[in-house]
Amino acid sequence: MNLFLFLAGMFLVTFILGQILEKIRIPWIFSALLTGLGLAFYNPFGAVTSSPEFVFLANLGMYFLLFIIGFEIDFVEIKKHGGFIIKSTLVIILAEAFFGMLFVHYVFGVSWLISTLVGLSFATVGEAVLIPILDEFKITKTPLGQTIIGIGVLDDVIEIITVLSFIAILGIAGVHTDTNITSTVVILISMFILAYLLTEWKHDAAKIHFKGIASFFLFVIFFIFLFIGIGNAADTGILGALLAGMALKNFIPRGKWKIIDSEIRTMAYGFFAPFFFLWIGLQTDTKYLIAFPMMIIILLLVTGIPKIIASYFVGRNVLGKNNALILGISLTVKFSTSIVIIKLLLDKGLIPISLYSLLIAVTVVEKFIVPFLLSNLIPKLKVRKAMRVSRG
């Protein structure tokens, strides 16, 4: 089939299905993932979806998503949060990660090292999905909403640690067969030095004059591909994309970034991300999911219940019992680097296709369950107007 006709059909289906999903408070981008799951069951376009051109576009989608995640990490904002947010984040994330790790190791026979990485990455919160849901129920600016967002922001640090751990594990597993250790270390250090220098040169960036949005856009794209290119030389393009976002956030003045922020996000989410999510869905083993549907429910319970219980116990004295329950349910939403890490682990042969498929299925199912639960609970449970104690 003609690649361009396939792309036209893909974007049309993504648009139509996305409109339906948004009516039930699910971000439209998941329509591409659902489309990929459908094609995984029956794919008459295998020649197109396995072509180098499609895979290249899917990789760009992954890199731009990581760039956006890196750009949204605000360490200054994280420092503002007091002990309650920090304690809550650690307890809630580690509780789910622990039980997820046990499940992955004992059910799928994955090594403790990889099981820990999967558990940790799968426990992180998808604040990009949460914020629209909180806005829908008008609780974003309440203490509960701010706590949820605060935990989502702070867990970005855990995501960075997870990405770094993933890269380290690849090194341990001997993935870098064509690059010696010395050159790999040099490349990694070079990326961090470049990110640091951009941060130090942020005052000089204010003096740069651009002739319109187009030239500024090209300037930003240059740095994104520079970091990814340097990273790919050591098979760590994912870290390069993440560092590019973090570095440019500190390098480009806030006033100038606002000029092009919407354009970058439109390109990332509107064009490249659908390729990545379709690609994720395509590699799912739907036959395994149909044969073992109870595994989806078991993993939902194994990872969801510990997070809800942990949220209840750390939040009940500060937020109130009802709000602590809503907090736990909200934080079960996943949509961040966890999907990227899981995909890369599959590509490197470090986890089986059955585990990958199960994790993707749970991620999808949660997008339907959480908005449904919140829409029924929030109107019945009063959201507290203030915390009982200060965050500090």
N, C-alpha and C positions, 0 to 999 in steps of 0.2 A: 504494500500500500504506500501511496505517496506520503512522505513525512509531514508535509505541510497540511494535507487534508486531515491526517490523524491529529495534528496539533489543533486544528480548527475544531474538530469534534471534541477533543479533550477539554478545551477551554469552554465550549458551549455547555457540555455536561456539567463541568465544575460550576459554572455560573448558575444553571438551572437548579441543580441539587443544592448549591450553596444558599440560594434564596429560600428553599424549603427548610434547610437546617437552621437558618437564622430566626425563622419564625418560632422554633422551639428552643431558642437561646443557645444554639451551638454554633461556634465560629464557622464561617463559610469555608475556610481553608480545609476543613476536614472532609469536604465533599471530594477533594482529589484523592484522599486516602481511601475513602469508601469506594471510589471508582477503581482504584488500584486493587482493592480486595475483590471487587467483582471480576476484574480481568484476571486475577490470580486463579479464580475458579474456572474461567473459560476465556482464553486470550487469542482471538483471531488475528491480532496485530503483533505477534511475537517477533517478526523480522524488524519491526520499527522499534519496539520497546527494548530490544536487546542490541540495537545499533549503537556504535560508538558516539554518534551525534546525540542520541537521547541520553545516554549515560553521562556524557559531558555536561549537558544541561541540568541533569539531576544533581550532579556534583556541585555545580554552581549554586543550585538551590540550597544545598546543605551549607556551603560556605557563607552565603549571604545571610542565612538564618543565624549562624554562629556569630557573624559580624554584628547583627542587630542585638543579639544577646549580650555580646561584649560591650557594645555601646550603651546599653541600658544599665550596666552595672555602675552604681554611683557609691563609691566608698565613703564620700563625705556624708551622704544621706544615711548610710549604714551606721556610721559613727554616732549619729544623732539618737539612734534607738538605744534605749536603756537596757538594763539587765533582764527585764521580763521578755523582751523580744528575742534576745540572744539565747536565754535559757530555753524558751519555748521552741525555738528553731532547732536547737541541738537535740532536745529530748524527743520532739515529734519526728524529725527526719531520721534520727538514729534508731528509733523504735521500729519504724517501718523497714528501714534498711536491714536491721538485724533479722527480722522474721523472713524478709524476702531472700536474704542470703541463705538461711537455713533451707528454705523451700527449693531454691535453685540447686543447691549442693546435693541434697538428699533425693530429690525427685528426678533431677536430670543428670546427676553424676558429674557435674561441672566442678572443677578444682575450687578450693577455698578462695584462692586469689581472685579468680574471675567471678565467682559467686558474690564475693564482697563488692566488687566493682559494679556488677549488675544490680545488686541490692541497693547500693548507694545512689547510683544514677537513676534508678526507677523510683526512688523515694522523693526525689526533688519535685518542687511544686511548679506548675505552669501558670505563673502569674499573668501571662499574656491572655490566657483563657479566662482566668478568674475575674479580671477587672471588668470586662463587659457584663459578666453575670452579676457582679456586685452593683454595677451601675443600673442594671435592669431592676434590681430590688431596692435601689436608692439607699444603700448602706455603705457606700464607698467612704464617705466622710465621717462615719460613726467610729467610735473606738474599736468596735469589732472589725469594721472594714479596714481601718488603718492597721490593725494588728495582723490581719490576713495578708495585706499588701507588704507590711514590714517583714513578715516571715518569708514571703515570696522573694523579696529583694535580698534579704540576708542569705537565703539559701543559694543565691547566685555564686557566693564565695565557695560553697560546697561543690557547685557545678564546675568551677575552675579547678578545684582540687581533683575532682573526678576526671576531668580532661587530662590533667597532668599525670594522674595515675594511669590512665589508659595508655598514654604515650610511653610511660615507664614500663608498663607491662608488655607492650609491643617489643621494646628493647630486650626485655628478659626472655621473651618467647623467640627471639632471634629473627624477627621479621625483617630487619634491615640487612638483607643478604648482600646487597650491592653497595652498601655504604659502610665504611669502617666507623668504629666507635668515635674516634677522634674527630672526624669531619662532622659527625652527627652532633656532637657536643658543641663544636664551633658554630654550627648553623643555629642551634637552639639559643646559644649565648648571644649570637648576632641579632636574633629577633628581639630578645629582651632588651638589649642595648639600644636598638632602634626605637623600641617603644618608650624606653626611658628618655632618650634624647628628644623625642617628639613632645613628651610631657614637659621637659625642661625648656623647650623652645616655644611654649605656648604664647609668650608675650610677643615674640617675633611674628607669630602667625597673624596677630592683629594688624600688622603693618602691610600684609600682602593684599594687593588690590586685584580683584577679578573683574573681567569685562563680561558681566552677566552671569546668569545661573549656569549656563552651559559650560563655561570655562571652570567654574568652581566644581561642578559635577565631575568633570574630567580629572581635576586635581584629587578629589576624594577617591575616585575609582582607581587612580594610579596607585595610591597607597594600599588600597584593599588588595589589589592583585600583586603588589610588591611583597606584602607580608605572606600571602598565600603561596607565591612562587618560592620565596625563601624557605618557607615551611615544607613545601613539597619536595625540596631537595633532600630532606631528611625524613620524608614520609610523615610529616607532621603539619600538613596543611590546615587541619582543624584548629590547631593551636595558633597558627598564623592568622586565620580569620578572626578568632576570638581576640587576639592581641591587637589586631587592626582596629577593631571596634573600641577597645579600651583606650588605645593610644590616641586615636582621632578624637575621642570624646574630650580628652584633656588638652589636645593640641589646638583644635579649632575653637575659636571664641564662640560662646553660646549664641550671641546675636547672629553671627554668620551661619552657624549650623542650622538655625531655624529656617533659613532661606531654602535649604535643600533637603531638610529632614524628610518631608513628605514624599519628595521624589525618590529618595533612596528606599524608603519603606514601600512605596508603590511598586518599584522595580523588584524588590526582594519578595514581597508577599503576592503581588499581582501577576508577576511573570515567572520568576525562578522557583519559588516555593512549591507551586502545584506539580512541577516536574519531580521534585524530591519526594513529596508525599505520595504521588502516584507510583513512583519507584519503590517506596517502602511497601505499599500495599501489594504490588506485583510479586514481591518475593516472599509473601506470606503463604504458608502451607494450609490452604483452606480445607483440604481433605482431613488433615490432622484435627483441626478445630471442629469439624463436623463429627468426626469419630469420637472426640473426647470433649464434649461441651461442658461437662462438669468441671474440667480443669480450669476453665475461665472463671466459674463461680468460686472455686476453691482459692485461686490466686487473688481474686477480688477480696475475699474475706481475710486471707492471710496477710495481705498488705494494707487493706483498708481499716480493719478493726483495730490493730495496734495503733495506727495513727489517730483514729477517733478517740480511743481510750486515753492515749497520751495527751492529746489536746484537751480533753475533758479535765484531767487531773492537774495539768499545769495552768489551765485557764479559768477554772471554776471560781477561785477565790478573787480573781481580778476582773474577769468579764461577767461572771455569773454563770450558773449551770446551763441555762438555755443557750447562751451565746457560745459557751465553750463547746457545746455539741455542734452548733452550726460551724464553728471554727474548724473542727475536725473533719466534718463532711466536706467543707469547701477545699481544704488542703489536700484531699485525695485526688484532685484534678492534676493530670500530668500533661505537659506539653512544653518541653524544653530540650536541653541537651541530652536528656535521657534517650530520646528517640534516635538522635544522631549516634550516641555511643553504642546503643544496641545494634544499630545497622552496621556500624564499623566492626563490632565484635563478630557479627555474622560473616561479613566479607573476609575477615582474617581467619575464619574457621575456628574461633575460640568459643563459640556457643553453637548448639545444634539448631537447625531450622525449626524444630518443634518448639523450643523455648522462645525463639525470636517471634514466631507466629503467635504464641500465647501472650507474650508481653504486648504485642501490637493490638491484639484482640481486646485485652483488658483496658488498654489506653482508649480505645474507641468506645467500648461499653460505658466507661466512666463518664464520657461526654454526654451520654443520654441520661444516666442515672442521677448525677449530681444536680443538674438544673431542675430535674423533676422533684428530687427530694427538697431542694431549697425552696422551690416555688410553693411547696405544701407546708414546709416548716416555718419559714420566715413570717408569713402572715399570722400564724398561730402563736409563735413565740415572740414576745416583745424584745426588741433590740435595746439594750441598755444605752442610755445617753452619755454615760461617763463610766470610767473605770473606778473600781473601788479603791485602788491604790495607784500611785504614780508609777510610771514605767521604770523610773530609775530604781 
